[in-house]
């Protein structure tokens, strides 16, 4: 590594040296400079003149003069301006050295030899001057070839697209867009074609399934189906078709669909057939899948087909981080487990959403008459939303027998939970809880206060009336005043009338008018 | 010196427009990806959702449907009946007659045997004067409440309805919208699924009913509208609802819920002071204010979106009406962004401040201005002879292809997710429109947007000084008397 770095460094140094050589290093004197210039037919902005000293032009030049147009001046004869260095040789060769003077013109201005050096150095730096020696050996040196052609008008020949970065970028994007659009169209066509093919195949499979399945359902009893072997069951369909995955999926959907519509024996037959066809294996695979939608599909299948043998797998998902999976797993457990002890619900780590509560409530309502539900277990959950759900269940299932258990936790639960307790007492007509209701009316929690006042209208006593009167005199906001007066009216109409006549404020009169308006009896 | 400055500016503008072009491309590609992911998840989740329980469940939230009506006499009775027949257990329909000059109120009174009541309430949100509250003694119409009030605009009418409403959720709709019978059950689902984050609002996709068959309050047969303006709006609505809002929903960055069909938590709407009636973009402004409130209180929240076709409306096919609508939308956007400029580019407001607000500012509010400046820039390049026709054509092609790609993608979405436009002829017409839109309709949309800017600057609409000052906090709205005319 070190060795390689060193070699690279040496190479770098040598290249520095090469590029740092100036014109004076290569052409150290005026003779070598002129010799070099003679090799250049054209150097931009550099021209020459020759001054011949003396009264007469040398003979050799007199012939040339007819075409070369020497002009006479004070010092002798001055040649016209010319750019071709090769002419220097022919013009000067016949003239004695001491009677000739070479003049340099840079940008049309007369320049000294130093000026020419500086000018050439600039040209070398910009790559516009290449030493004649190098030019001769450029056939195999690409860099120098490139240098030589640098001044050519290559704009006309080079690829405009590649030379302009912006244009190149835009073109790339355009190509991308075209490719994306083409891919999208291809995708759309493939997608539509596949979807159509799949739909057609599903239709074909449905037709294949419906005939044999219906005849099996109507012709065979539950016992007969139970005695069938898998091979016998498979044999009702065309050879080998049941091995196809899509066929199995369609068969599952068909059986589940029929199970939802049919009743009695047919349900049992369908559940038996589900197992006989070996579809339970697909459900098991679904439950063990990594993708949540597959698991959810498996849970729906377990739920619909009462696949109790898969309950251990279902239990694994009741605390899944995926909302849909844990909701469906919970619903499945509630629906098909022999013993519904609600332990899984009590131990839920995640908050119970209204959506889950709604589904669980429906199932619990359905199974409540046939299964023993230990709802009180939910009161001891560490999850507040589960405890609240427990209170709602007491209310919605009309479990008056659990009021005593609720009473014991009245003071232990949070204010939000007390709102549910109050609603439950109100719904169940729990007059014995009036003290708790009265205490909640004085709460600073707006929702609890509101619910307690409402509840007091149905379950309150004289103390409740006094509290209501007290609260009204504290000048509450209009919404609360309305609830207070409504509760007072329900508890003691005479006292209500007395209060409104004692305090005939506009607000009280408006509320009274509202409460006595028959059209607004439910508002 | 001036020469140098001029060419320097030309160079700066060139770089600026190049960065902008690339940003547009990246942003729209991201939107396409995000919306695809969101749509995929939504369709998966929908497979396992059972909506039957919601209708009768005591746990499902109550919904107050608020429908402001102004001079709607011709259809109001049919619309009210349609709303009352929605499949849901606990809901009320509140129609707010916003000072109609026609027979809107009388038709309602006659059709539903309404009686003026002594309904006692104290408006928590200030509105124009309430003339009367009507209910019917006929139990068949027990869900209906009609509020008659002085004219004050849509936002004011909605505020009056909010004051009267009794339920946990508010469904703010346009009275002439066609709602699918299961629209409420679908829209309340996100509210019911909430666990860790409070769902504060849910937006719904709006379908275009022009030229479609409608039966029993539902669009039964989709057809593309006859006019190109109508078809343009079909494509635009696909872009906005199926792509844009799905993508924003994915990153919880939704800033706009259509005023024609949106559901909100009532307690939160009350907490922020209801709609702000002095802006023409009241729907967007409310969502931004609610979000801002949640950010300020540091309460985790979510704004959801349901792409199912549940609500349809007739869109304007007349250029004049459409131009006024777009002008109003632009002013609404500018006003909302001005009112809440404190949240812009502010990390304290999370995605709202760092992504949604900048996006709306650059790609919605300033879009027409930037397009105009781009055009002027090209003109200057032509005049100074620094114009490359090849480069210009390549850029033009790029913009055209981007527009085509985005529009095609949104129509493809519609086809994959819902497949409503089944007729191949309709699809061809939509694709043809996609090809022509950048040339025949987009320039007009830019022009209407520019007019919106001009109208905002000259003070047409809006609440002058207030909008210039902006809200210091989300709750500021409650301290402002909505009926005063601060200039």
Contacts between the chains, C-beta under 8 A, distances in Angstrom:
chain1	res1	chain2	res2	distance
A	160	B	390	7.1
A	164	B	388	8.0
A	164	B	391	7.2
A	166	B	18	6.5
A	166	B	391	6.7
A	167	B	388	7.5
A	167	B	390	6.7
A	167	B	391	5.2
A	167	B	394	5.9
A	170	B	391	7.2
A	170	B	394	4.4
A	170	B	395	5.7
A	170	B	398	5.4
A	171	B	394	5.8
A	173	B	25	6.4
A	173	B	398	5.4
A	174	B	394	6.5
A	174	B	397	5.4
A	174	B	398	5.3
A	174	B	401	6.0
A	177	B	398	7.0
A	177	B	401	3.7
A	177	B	402	6.4
A	177	B	404	7.8
A	177	B	405	5.5
A	178	B	401	6.6
A	180	B	405	5.8
A	181	B	401	6.9
A	181	B	404	6.6
A	181	B	405	5.6
A	181	B	408	6.7
A	184	B	405	7.4
A	184	B	408	6.3
A	184	B	409	6.7
A	184	B	412	6.4
A	185	B	408	8.0
A	188	B	412	5.6
A	188	B	415	7.2
A	191	B	416	6.9
A	192	B	415	7.8
A	293	B	44	4.9
A	293	B	47	7.2
A	293	B	48	7.7
A	296	B	47	7.8
A	296	B	48	5.0
A	297	B	48	8.0
A	300	B	48	6.9
A	323	B	193	6.7
A	323	B	195	7.0
A	324	B	45	6.3
A	324	B	48	5.5
A	328	B	48	6.6
A	350	B	195	6.2
A	351	B	195	4.4
A	351	B	196	6.8
A	352	B	195	7.8
A	353	B	192	6.3
A	353	B	193	5.2
A	353	B	194	6.1
A	353	B	195	4.9
A	354	B	59	5.4
A	354	B	60	7.4
A	354	B	61	7.3
A	354	B	191	7.5
A	354	B	192	4.1
A	354	B	193	7.7
A	354	B	194	7.7
A	355	B	189	6.8
A	355	B	192	4.1
A	355	B	193	4.6
A	357	B	59	5.2
A	358	B	53	5.3
A	358	B	54	6.8
A	358	B	57	4.4
A	358	B	59	4.5
A	358	B	60	6.3
A	358	B	192	6.7
A	359	B	50	7.3
A	359	B	53	6.2
A	361	B	57	6.8
A	361	B	58	7.8
A	361	B	59	6.1
A	362	B	53	5.3
A	362	B	57	7.0
A	392	B	59	7.2
A	396	B	58	6.1
A	477	B	122	7.6
A	478	B	120	8.0
A	478	B	121	7.1
A	478	B	122	3.5
A	479	B	122	7.4
A	479	B	124	8.0
A	482	B	120	6.3
A	507	B	120	8.0
A	507	B	122	7.6
A	510	B	118	7.2
A	510	B	120	4.1
A	511	B	120	4.8
A	513	B	118	3.7
A	513	B	120	6.6
A	514	B	117	7.7
A	514	B	118	5.2
A	514	B	119	6.0
A	514	B	120	3.6
A	516	B	118	7.8
A	517	B	117	5.3
A	517	B	118	4.6
A	517	B	119	7.6
A	518	B	137	7.1
A	519	B	115	5.3
A	519	B	117	5.1
A	519	B	135	4.8
A	519	B	136	7.4
A	519	B	137	5.2
A	520	B	117	5.3
A	520	B	118	7.1
A	520	B	119	6.1
A	520	B	135	6.5
A	522	B	142	6.9
A	523	B	119	7.0
A	523	B	135	7.2
A	523	B	145	7.9
A	523	B	166	7.3
